[in-house]
Every structure is written in structure tokens, then in C-alpha cells.
Amino acid sequence: MPGSINVVKMHSLRNTILVIPPHEKMTWSSETIRAISDVQTGIGADQVMVCQNLSEKTPSPLKTSIWNRDGSMALACGNGMRCVLAYLSTGVGEIVTLYGPVGPVQGWKMPDHTIAIAQGSVTIGLDSSKQKSVLSPATPASDLPETRFWISSLQRTVVGIPAYIGNAHAIVLGPVPQGLSESWLAHNGDFPDGINVSFVWPKLDRTPANFSEHTRTDWLGDTFFVKTWERGVGLTQGCGSASCAIAEVLFTLQTMIQPDQKPSYTLMMPGGPVRLWRDGLNWVHCATVEIIAHCDWYPDQG
């Protein structure tokens, strides 16, 4: 085991990311990921991006393994990829291809020095054999598949729209239910294993007394509020793959209500705004990145 590991600590949308450079050779496990992610005894992180060179060429394309702070592995992390691209210090407009667990992802630096990531296309529905079209009072359109999960603390069922973009997501149309605390979201066992759950609601000039007072046209805007429960993390400050899943659901709903909608949104996440637009079938999300520190971590010291 090496004496120390060089780590770059960053954040995007206040989602804390550790980038492990490709020259650091170490075998990572759930145990070491939990140790380095611990905010008290490690460096502290939501996700850890372990980078490897795909070949011996210089420069070589990077392949990344994505770990959640609880030691589980993820298939996609938009904010993590954004931080890796920032670590590479590319020029404005220079397109870089990064290789994640489910394939290549492209990113580039915008003129305002935010980082754009072309995350890919979103599939609505997790299992075509189980998709349903059930009209729900909380759903402005009745033609989308649903997934239902029981929230024991509220003694009620919540309806979400399933979407897949590397990670599996359920998009709930409406704010976090009244009586459901953020601490519960961060430490709950009611959501199905392996799924990220996002609550999304429109930014309006008026404030409906409750979600049932939203009208269909309320969903035709371009700015929405979001809170996401992320598997392996809890209530997160920001989630790139969730933002893409949300954008695809919103665009699908909007075209059902009124055709010829522009696929462009701003999502207000707890960690800040993320801008999204669709390029063909692929969603691009754009946000800021900040380098917090360059750190040395000693694995043998915990």
C-alpha cells in the first residue's frame, strides 16, 4: 500500500467530489472509499472518481470508476465527470471524451468557465413489461409509466415517473411532501434499492396552497425547483444524471400539453442552478466547478 495518495477535492453544485489522478496506483475497495469519504477521519466526499489511463499514450483518454461515499458503486455521476474535466484544465470549447462505467461522455469548458457535460439520452420507464398509464391527480399527463413506493412515516404512497440514464431515477411531480423532513430523506429505507428519487415543482409567480392546485399550464415554464435523494449519499446538493432525467420527463410532459416546446431548462437545486438543453436526443447539463484543495491521504492512517 502506498504511503500517501494525492487527491483533488472539488465541488460542483456543492456536491463534494474527490478526483484520484491516474498516476496514483492503488486498489480501491468499499472499505477504503468509506474511509476517504468520511468527513471526520478522512477527506470527506459525496462521490470518489478514480481515474485510470486507457492506454500508455500521452495524453491518454481517462476511464473513471465512480464510488458513492457509502462504498457502493455508481454507473453515472454528471457532477463527478464535470470535476474530472475541470481537473484536466482543458481550453474553452475543447471537447474531451471521458469513459465511465456505461460508456463515453463528452464535456467541454464554456466561455464563462462553467463546465458542460453531454450526459446522453434518457429512457422513460425502467421495465417495459411493467409500464402503466394511470391517471393520477398529481400527474398533469396520463400517458407516462409510473413507479410507486410506500413512505412509512407518512403512511402514504408516492407516485414517480421512472427514467434511466446510467442510473435509475424516479421523478415525483411536486415538492417534498408536507411532513417529510430532509433528515428523513437523507436516512430513509423506504425508497427502492438502486434508485434515485427527485421531487420537482415549477417556479411560479403565485404559490399554490398545495400540489393539487397546480394546473397543467404550470408545467410549461423553463425554471423548476428540485430536491434529490441519491442512492448511497442521501439528500444531495446536486445530481447531474437526475437533472437530465428530470429534463426529459419535463420535456415529455410539456409536449403532451402543448407541442413544439423548447427543450431548455434551469433547475434550481440546493447547491445552485444547473442549465440543461437537448442536443439531438442527448441532454447537456452545465454548472460551475470549484477546486477546494489538493490533499495527501494516508490510507494506513485511516
Contacts in CASP RR format, 6 or more apart in sequence:
PFRMAT RR
TARGET T0000
AUTHOR 0000-0000-0000
METHOD contacts of the structure
MODEL  1
MPGSINVVKMHSLRNTILVIPPHEKMTWSSETIRAISDVQTGIGADQVMV
CQNLSEKTPSPLKTSIWNRDGSMALACGNGMRCVLAYLSTGVGEIVTLYG
PVGPVQGWKMPDHTIAIAQGSVTIGLDSSKQKSVLSPATPASDLPETRFW
ISSLQRTVVGIPAYIGNAHAIVLGPVPQGLSESWLAHNGDFPDGINVSFV
WPKLDRTPANFSEHTRTDWLGDTFFVKTWERGVGLTQGCGSASCAIAEVL
FTLQTMIQPDQKPSYTLMMPGGPVRLWRDGLNWVHCATVEIIAHCDWYPD
QG
1 26 0 8 1.000
1 299 0 8 1.000
1 300 0 8 1.000
2 24 0 8 1.000
2 25 0 8 1.000
2 26 0 8 1.000
2 299 0 8 1.000
3 298 0 8 1.000
3 299 0 8 1.000
3 300 0 8 1.000
4 296 0 8 1.000
4 297 0 8 1.000
4 298 0 8 1.000
5 20 0 8 1.000
5 24 0 8 1.000
5 26 0 8 1.000
5 36 0 8 1.000
5 296 0 8 1.000
5 297 0 8 1.000
5 298 0 8 1.000
5 299 0 8 1.000
6 21 0 8 1.000
6 23 0 8 1.000
6 24 0 8 1.000
6 294 0 8 1.000
6 295 0 8 1.000
6 296 0 8 1.000
7 18 0 8 1.000
7 19 0 8 1.000
7 20 0 8 1.000
7 36 0 8 1.000
7 43 0 8 1.000
7 294 0 8 1.000
7 295 0 8 1.000
7 296 0 8 1.000
7 297 0 8 1.000
8 18 0 8 1.000
8 19 0 8 1.000
8 21 0 8 1.000
8 83 0 8 1.000
8 87 0 8 1.000
8 291 0 8 1.000
8 293 0 8 1.000
8 294 0 8 1.000
8 295 0 8 1.000
9 16 0 8 1.000
9 17 0 8 1.000
9 18 0 8 1.000
9 19 0 8 1.000
9 43 0 8 1.000
9 44 0 8 1.000
9 45 0 8 1.000
9 291 0 8 1.000
9 292 0 8 1.000
9 293 0 8 1.000
9 294 0 8 1.000
9 295 0 8 1.000
10 16 0 8 1.000
10 17 0 8 1.000
10 18 0 8 1.000
10 19 0 8 1.000
10 83 0 8 1.000
10 86 0 8 1.000
10 87 0 8 1.000
10 289 0 8 1.000
10 290 0 8 1.000
10 291 0 8 1.000
10 292 0 8 1.000
11 17 0 8 1.000
11 83 0 8 1.000
11 289 0 8 1.000
11 290 0 8 1.000
11 292 0 8 1.000
12 79 0 8 1.000
12 80 0 8 1.000
12 82 0 8 1.000
12 83 0 8 1.000
12 86 0 8 1.000
12 115 0 8 1.000
12 238 0 8 1.000
12 287 0 8 1.000
12 288 0 8 1.000
12 289 0 8 1.000
12 290 0 8 1.000
13 79 0 8 1.000
13 237 0 8 1.000
13 238 0 8 1.000
13 239 0 8 1.000
13 240 0 8 1.000
13 269 0 8 1.000
13 271 0 8 1.000
13 272 0 8 1.000
13 274 0 8 1.000
13 287 0 8 1.000
13 288 0 8 1.000
14 237 0 8 1.000
14 238 0 8 1.000
14 270 0 8 1.000
14 271 0 8 1.000
14 272 0 8 1.000
15 46 0 8 1.000
15 47 0 8 1.000
15 79 0 8 1.000
15 80 0 8 1.000
15 236 0 8 1.000
15 237 0 8 1.000
15 238 0 8 1.000
15 239 0 8 1.000
15 271 0 8 1.000
16 44 0 8 1.000
16 45 0 8 1.000
16 46 0 8 1.000
16 47 0 8 1.000
16 292 0 8 1.000
17 45 0 8 1.000
17 46 0 8 1.000
17 47 0 8 1.000
17 48 0 8 1.000
17 49 0 8 1.000
17 77 0 8 1.000
17 79 0 8 1.000
17 80 0 8 1.000
17 83 0 8 1.000
18 36 0 8 1.000
18 37 0 8 1.000
18 43 0 8 1.000
18 44 0 8 1.000
18 45 0 8 1.000
18 47 0 8 1.000
18 48 0 8 1.000
18 49 0 8 1.000
19 49 0 8 1.000
19 51 0 8 1.000
19 80 0 8 1.000
19 83 0 8 1.000
19 84 0 8 1.000
19 87 0 8 1.000
20 26 0 8 1.000
20 28 0 8 1.000
20 48 0 8 1.000
20 49 0 8 1.000
20 50 0 8 1.000
20 51 0 8 1.000
21 51 0 8 1.000
21 87 0 8 1.000
22 51 0 8 1.000
22 52 0 8 1.000
22 53 0 8 1.000
22 60 0 8 1.000
22 62 0 8 1.000
26 32 0 8 1.000
26 299 0 8 1.000
28 48 0 8 1.000
28 50 0 8 1.000
28 65 0 8 1.000
28 67 0 8 1.000
30 67 0 8 1.000
30 71 0 8 1.000
30 72 0 8 1.000
31 71 0 8 1.000
32 299 0 8 1.000
33 48 0 8 1.000
33 67 0 8 1.000
33 68 0 8 1.000
33 69 0 8 1.000
33 71 0 8 1.000
34 69 0 8 1.000
34 70 0 8 1.000
34 71 0 8 1.000
35 41 0 8 1.000
35 42 0 8 1.000
35 299 0 8 1.000
35 302 0 8 1.000
36 42 0 8 1.000
36 43 0 8 1.000
36 44 0 8 1.000
36 45 0 8 1.000
36 48 0 8 1.000
36 297 0 8 1.000
36 299 0 8 1.000
37 43 0 8 1.000
37 44 0 8 1.000
37 45 0 8 1.000
37 46 0 8 1.000
37 48 0 8 1.000
37 67 0 8 1.000
37 69 0 8 1.000
37 71 0 8 1.000
38 44 0 8 1.000
41 302 0 8 1.000
42 297 0 8 1.000
42 302 0 8 1.000
43 295 0 8 1.000
43 297 0 8 1.000
44 69 0 8 1.000
45 69 0 8 1.000
46 68 0 8 1.000
46 69 0 8 1.000
46 230 0 8 1.000
46 233 0 8 1.000
46 236 0 8 1.000
46 237 0 8 1.000
47 66 0 8 1.000
47 67 0 8 1.000
47 68 0 8 1.000
47 69 0 8 1.000
47 74 0 8 1.000
47 77 0 8 1.000
47 79 0 8 1.000
47 80 0 8 1.000
47 233 0 8 1.000
48 66 0 8 1.000
48 67 0 8 1.000
48 69 0 8 1.000
49 64 0 8 1.000
49 65 0 8 1.000
49 66 0 8 1.000
49 67 0 8 1.000
49 77 0 8 1.000
49 80 0 8 1.000
49 81 0 8 1.000
49 83 0 8 1.000
49 84 0 8 1.000
50 64 0 8 1.000
50 65 0 8 1.000
50 66 0 8 1.000
50 67 0 8 1.000
51 62 0 8 1.000
51 63 0 8 1.000
51 64 0 8 1.000
51 84 0 8 1.000
52 62 0 8 1.000
52 63 0 8 1.000
52 64 0 8 1.000
52 65 0 8 1.000
53 60 0 8 1.000
53 61 0 8 1.000
53 62 0 8 1.000
53 63 0 8 1.000
54 60 0 8 1.000
54 61 0 8 1.000
54 62 0 8 1.000
54 63 0 8 1.000
54 99 0 8 1.000
55 61 0 8 1.000
61 97 0 8 1.000
61 98 0 8 1.000
61 99 0 8 1.000
62 84 0 8 1.000
62 88 0 8 1.000
62 98 0 8 1.000
62 99 0 8 1.000
63 98 0 8 1.000
63 99 0 8 1.000
63 100 0 8 1.000
64 80 0 8 1.000
64 81 0 8 1.000
64 84 0 8 1.000
64 98 0 8 1.000
64 99 0 8 1.000
64 100 0 8 1.000
64 101 0 8 1.000
65 73 0 8 1.000
65 100 0 8 1.000
65 101 0 8 1.000
66 73 0 8 1.000
66 74 0 8 1.000
66 75 0 8 1.000
66 76 0 8 1.000
66 77 0 8 1.000
66 80 0 8 1.000
66 100 0 8 1.000
66 101 0 8 1.000
67 73 0 8 1.000
67 74 0 8 1.000
68 74 0 8 1.000
68 230 0 8 1.000
68 231 0 8 1.000
68 232 0 8 1.000
68 233 0 8 1.000
69 232 0 8 1.000
69 233 0 8 1.000
70 232 0 8 1.000
70 233 0 8 1.000
71 232 0 8 1.000
72 231 0 8 1.000
72 232 0 8 1.000
73 101 0 8 1.000
74 101 0 8 1.000
74 167 0 8 1.000
74 231 0 8 1.000
75 101 0 8 1.000
75 102 0 8 1.000
75 166 0 8 1.000
75 167 0 8 1.000
76 100 0 8 1.000
76 101 0 8 1.000
76 102 0 8 1.000
76 119 0 8 1.000
76 165 0 8 1.000
76 166 0 8 1.000
76 167 0 8 1.000
76 241 0 8 1.000
77 240 0 8 1.000
77 241 0 8 1.000
78 105 0 8 1.000
78 117 0 8 1.000
78 119 0 8 1.000
78 239 0 8 1.000
78 240 0 8 1.000
78 241 0 8 1.000
78 285 0 8 1.000
79 238 0 8 1.000
79 239 0 8 1.000
79 240 0 8 1.000
79 287 0 8 1.000
81 98 0 8 1.000
81 100 0 8 1.000
81 105 0 8 1.000
81 107 0 8 1.000
81 117 0 8 1.000
81 119 0 8 1.000
82 115 0 8 1.000
82 117 0 8 1.000
82 287 0 8 1.000
82 289 0 8 1.000
83 289 0 8 1.000
84 98 0 8 1.000
85 96 0 8 1.000
85 98 0 8 1.000
85 107 0 8 1.000
85 108 0 8 1.000
85 109 0 8 1.000
85 115 0 8 1.000
85 117 0 8 1.000
86 109 0 8 1.000
86 115 0 8 1.000
86 289 0 8 1.000
86 291 0 8 1.000
88 96 0 8 1.000
90 96 0 8 1.000
90 108 0 8 1.000
90 109 0 8 1.000
91 109 0 8 1.000
92 108 0 8 1.000
92 109 0 8 1.000
92 110 0 8 1.000
92 111 0 8 1.000
92 113 0 8 1.000
93 108 0 8 1.000
93 109 0 8 1.000
93 110 0 8 1.000
93 111 0 8 1.000
94 108 0 8 1.000
94 109 0 8 1.000
95 106 0 8 1.000
95 107 0 8 1.000
95 108 0 8 1.000
96 106 0 8 1.000
96 107 0 8 1.000
96 108 0 8 1.000
97 104 0 8 1.000
97 105 0 8 1.000
97 106 0 8 1.000
97 107 0 8 1.000
98 104 0 8 1.000
98 105 0 8 1.000
98 106 0 8 1.000
98 107 0 8 1.000
99 105 0 8 1.000
102 166 0 8 1.000
105 117 0 8 1.000
105 118 0 8 1.000
105 119 0 8 1.000
105 120 0 8 1.000
106 117 0 8 1.000
106 118 0 8 1.000
107 115 0 8 1.000
107 116 0 8 1.000
107 117 0 8 1.000
107 118 0 8 1.000
108 115 0 8 1.000
108 116 0 8 1.000
109 115 0 8 1.000
109 116 0 8 1.000
110 116 0 8 1.000
110 286 0 8 1.000
113 288 0 8 1.000
114 275 0 8 1.000
114 286 0 8 1.000
114 287 0 8 1.000
114 288 0 8 1.000
114 289 0 8 1.000
115 286 0 8 1.000
115 287 0 8 1.000
115 288 0 8 1.000
115 289 0 8 1.000
116 284 0 8 1.000
116 285 0 8 1.000
116 286 0 8 1.000
117 240 0 8 1.000
117 284 0 8 1.000
117 285 0 8 1.000
117 286 0 8 1.000
118 279 0 8 1.000
118 282 0 8 1.000
118 283 0 8 1.000
118 284 0 8 1.000
119 165 0 8 1.000
119 240 0 8 1.000
119 241 0 8 1.000
119 244 0 8 1.000
119 282 0 8 1.000
119 283 0 8 1.000
119 284 0 8 1.000
119 285 0 8 1.000
120 165 0 8 1.000
120 244 0 8 1.000
120 281 0 8 1.000
120 282 0 8 1.000
120 283 0 8 1.000
121 165 0 8 1.000
121 248 0 8 1.000
121 281 0 8 1.000
121 282 0 8 1.000
121 283 0 8 1.000
122 163 0 8 1.000
122 164 0 8 1.000
122 165 0 8 1.000
122 244 0 8 1.000
122 245 0 8 1.000
122 247 0 8 1.000
122 248 0 8 1.000
122 249 0 8 1.000
122 283 0 8 1.000
123 163 0 8 1.000
123 164 0 8 1.000
123 165 0 8 1.000
124 144 0 8 1.000
124 145 0 8 1.000
124 161 0 8 1.000
124 162 0 8 1.000
124 163 0 8 1.000
124 164 0 8 1.000
124 248 0 8 1.000
124 249 0 8 1.000
124 252 0 8 1.000
125 131 0 8 1.000
125 145 0 8 1.000
125 161 0 8 1.000
125 162 0 8 1.000
125 163 0 8 1.000
125 164 0 8 1.000
126 145 0 8 1.000
126 147 0 8 1.000
126 162 0 8 1.000
126 163 0 8 1.000
126 164 0 8 1.000
126 168 0 8 1.000
127 162 0 8 1.000
130 145 0 8 1.000
131 145 0 8 1.000
132 145 0 8 1.000
132 146 0 8 1.000
133 142 0 8 1.000
133 143 0 8 1.000
133 144 0 8 1.000
133 145 0 8 1.000
134 142 0 8 1.000
134 146 0 8 1.000
135 142 0 8 1.000
136 142 0 8 1.000
136 146 0 8 1.000
136 159 0 8 1.000
137 212 0 8 1.000
138 159 0 8 1.000
138 173 0 8 1.000
138 174 0 8 1.000
138 211 0 8 1.000
138 212 0 8 1.000
139 146 0 8 1.000
139 159 0 8 1.000
139 161 0 8 1.000
139 173 0 8 1.000
140 173 0 8 1.000
140 214 0 8 1.000
140 216 0 8 1.000
140 218 0 8 1.000
140 219 0 8 1.000
140 253 0 8 1.000
140 256 0 8 1.000
140 257 0 8 1.000
141 216 0 8 1.000
141 252 0 8 1.000
141 253 0 8 1.000
141 256 0 8 1.000
141 257 0 8 1.000
143 256 0 8 1.000
144 161 0 8 1.000
144 249 0 8 1.000
144 252 0 8 1.000
144 253 0 8 1.000
145 161 0 8 1.000
145 162 0 8 1.000
146 159 0 8 1.000
146 160 0 8 1.000
146 161 0 8 1.000
146 162 0 8 1.000
147 159 0 8 1.000
147 160 0 8 1.000
147 161 0 8 1.000
147 162 0 8 1.000
147 170 0 8 1.000
147 192 0 8 1.000
147 195 0 8 1.000
148 157 0 8 1.000
148 158 0 8 1.000
148 159 0 8 1.000
148 160 0 8 1.000
149 157 0 8 1.000
149 158 0 8 1.000
149 160 0 8 1.000
149 170 0 8 1.000
149 190 0 8 1.000
149 191 0 8 1.000
149 192 0 8 1.000
149 197 0 8 1.000
150 156 0 8 1.000
150 157 0 8 1.000
150 158 0 8 1.000
150 190 0 8 1.000
151 157 0 8 1.000
151 158 0 8 1.000
151 177 0 8 1.000
151 180 0 8 1.000
151 188 0 8 1.000
151 190 0 8 1.000
152 190 0 8 1.000
153 179 0 8 1.000
153 180 0 8 1.000
153 184 0 8 1.000
153 188 0 8 1.000
153 190 0 8 1.000
154 177 0 8 1.000
154 179 0 8 1.000
154 180 0 8 1.000
156 177 0 8 1.000
158 172 0 8 1.000
158 177 0 8 1.000
159 172 0 8 1.000
160 170 0 8 1.000
160 171 0 8 1.000
160 172 0 8 1.000
160 173 0 8 1.000
160 197 0 8 1.000
161 170 0 8 1.000
161 171 0 8 1.000
161 172 0 8 1.000
161 173 0 8 1.000
161 249 0 8 1.000
162 168 0 8 1.000
162 169 0 8 1.000
162 170 0 8 1.000
162 171 0 8 1.000
162 195 0 8 1.000
163 169 0 8 1.000
163 170 0 8 1.000
163 171 0 8 1.000
163 245 0 8 1.000
163 248 0 8 1.000
163 249 0 8 1.000
164 245 0 8 1.000
165 241 0 8 1.000
165 244 0 8 1.000
165 245 0 8 1.000
165 248 0 8 1.000
165 283 0 8 1.000
166 241 0 8 1.000
167 194 0 8 1.000
167 196 0 8 1.000
167 231 0 8 1.000
167 241 0 8 1.000
167 242 0 8 1.000
168 194 0 8 1.000
168 195 0 8 1.000
168 196 0 8 1.000
169 195 0 8 1.000
169 196 0 8 1.000
169 197 0 8 1.000
169 198 0 8 1.000
169 241 0 8 1.000
169 242 0 8 1.000
169 245 0 8 1.000
169 246 0 8 1.000
170 191 0 8 1.000
170 195 0 8 1.000
170 196 0 8 1.000
170 197 0 8 1.000
170 198 0 8 1.000
171 198 0 8 1.000
171 200 0 8 1.000
171 245 0 8 1.000
171 246 0 8 1.000
171 249 0 8 1.000
172 197 0 8 1.000
172 198 0 8 1.000
172 199 0 8 1.000
172 200 0 8 1.000
173 200 0 8 1.000
173 201 0 8 1.000
173 211 0 8 1.000
173 219 0 8 1.000
173 249 0 8 1.000
173 253 0 8 1.000
174 199 0 8 1.000
174 200 0 8 1.000
174 201 0 8 1.000
174 211 0 8 1.000
174 214 0 8 1.000
175 199 0 8 1.000
175 201 0 8 1.000
175 211 0 8 1.000
175 225 0 8 1.000
175 227 0 8 1.000
176 182 0 8 1.000
176 185 0 8 1.000
176 199 0 8 1.000
176 227 0 8 1.000
178 210 0 8 1.000
182 227 0 8 1.000
182 235 0 8 1.000
185 227 0 8 1.000
185 229 0 8 1.000
185 234 0 8 1.000
185 235 0 8 1.000
186 229 0 8 1.000
186 234 0 8 1.000
186 235 0 8 1.000
187 234 0 8 1.000
188 229 0 8 1.000
191 197 0 8 1.000
191 229 0 8 1.000
191 231 0 8 1.000
193 231 0 8 1.000
194 231 0 8 1.000
195 231 0 8 1.000
196 228 0 8 1.000
196 229 0 8 1.000
196 230 0 8 1.000
196 231 0 8 1.000
196 239 0 8 1.000
196 241 0 8 1.000
196 242 0 8 1.000
197 228 0 8 1.000
197 229 0 8 1.000
198 226 0 8 1.000
198 227 0 8 1.000
198 228 0 8 1.000
198 229 0 8 1.000
198 239 0 8 1.000
198 242 0 8 1.000
198 245 0 8 1.000
198 246 0 8 1.000
199 226 0 8 1.000
199 227 0 8 1.000
199 228 0 8 1.000
200 224 0 8 1.000
200 225 0 8 1.000
200 226 0 8 1.000
200 246 0 8 1.000
200 249 0 8 1.000
200 250 0 8 1.000
200 267 0 8 1.000
201 211 0 8 1.000
201 214 0 8 1.000
201 224 0 8 1.000
201 225 0 8 1.000
202 214 0 8 1.000
202 218 0 8 1.000
202 219 0 8 1.000
202 221 0 8 1.000
202 223 0 8 1.000
202 224 0 8 1.000
202 225 0 8 1.000
203 221 0 8 1.000
203 223 0 8 1.000
203 224 0 8 1.000
203 225 0 8 1.000
203 268 0 8 1.000
204 218 0 8 1.000
208 214 0 8 1.000
208 218 0 8 1.000
216 257 0 8 1.000
217 257 0 8 1.000
217 258 0 8 1.000
219 250 0 8 1.000
219 253 0 8 1.000
219 254 0 8 1.000
219 257 0 8 1.000
220 254 0 8 1.000
220 257 0 8 1.000
220 258 0 8 1.000
220 261 0 8 1.000
221 254 0 8 1.000
222 262 0 8 1.000
222 264 0 8 1.000
222 265 0 8 1.000
222 266 0 8 1.000
223 265 0 8 1.000
223 266 0 8 1.000
223 267 0 8 1.000
223 268 0 8 1.000
224 246 0 8 1.000
224 250 0 8 1.000
224 265 0 8 1.000
224 266 0 8 1.000
224 267 0 8 1.000
224 268 0 8 1.000
225 267 0 8 1.000
225 268 0 8 1.000
226 242 0 8 1.000
226 243 0 8 1.000
226 246 0 8 1.000
226 267 0 8 1.000
226 268 0 8 1.000
226 269 0 8 1.000
227 235 0 8 1.000
227 269 0 8 1.000
227 270 0 8 1.000
228 235 0 8 1.000
228 236 0 8 1.000
228 238 0 8 1.000
228 239 0 8 1.000
228 242 0 8 1.000
228 269 0 8 1.000
229 235 0 8 1.000
229 236 0 8 1.000
230 236 0 8 1.000
230 239 0 8 1.000
230 242 0 8 1.000
235 270 0 8 1.000
236 270 0 8 1.000
237 269 0 8 1.000
237 270 0 8 1.000
237 271 0 8 1.000
237 272 0 8 1.000
238 269 0 8 1.000
238 270 0 8 1.000
238 271 0 8 1.000
238 272 0 8 1.000
238 274 0 8 1.000
239 269 0 8 1.000
240 274 0 8 1.000
240 285 0 8 1.000
243 267 0 8 1.000
243 269 0 8 1.000
243 274 0 8 1.000
243 276 0 8 1.000
243 283 0 8 1.000
243 285 0 8 1.000
244 276 0 8 1.000
244 283 0 8 1.000
244 285 0 8 1.000
246 265 0 8 1.000
246 267 0 8 1.000
247 263 0 8 1.000
247 265 0 8 1.000
247 267 0 8 1.000
247 276 0 8 1.000
247 278 0 8 1.000
247 283 0 8 1.000
247 285 0 8 1.000
248 283 0 8 1.000
250 265 0 8 1.000
251 261 0 8 1.000
251 263 0 8 1.000
251 278 0 8 1.000
254 261 0 8 1.000
255 261 0 8 1.000
263 277 0 8 1.000
263 278 0 8 1.000
264 275 0 8 1.000
264 276 0 8 1.000
264 277 0 8 1.000
264 278 0 8 1.000
265 275 0 8 1.000
265 276 0 8 1.000
265 277 0 8 1.000
266 273 0 8 1.000
266 274 0 8 1.000
266 275 0 8 1.000
266 276 0 8 1.000
267 273 0 8 1.000
267 274 0 8 1.000
267 276 0 8 1.000
272 287 0 8 1.000
273 287 0 8 1.000
274 285 0 8 1.000
274 286 0 8 1.000
274 287 0 8 1.000
275 285 0 8 1.000
275 286 0 8 1.000
275 287 0 8 1.000
276 283 0 8 1.000
276 284 0 8 1.000
276 285 0 8 1.000
276 286 0 8 1.000
277 283 0 8 1.000
277 284 0 8 1.000
278 284 0 8 1.000
END
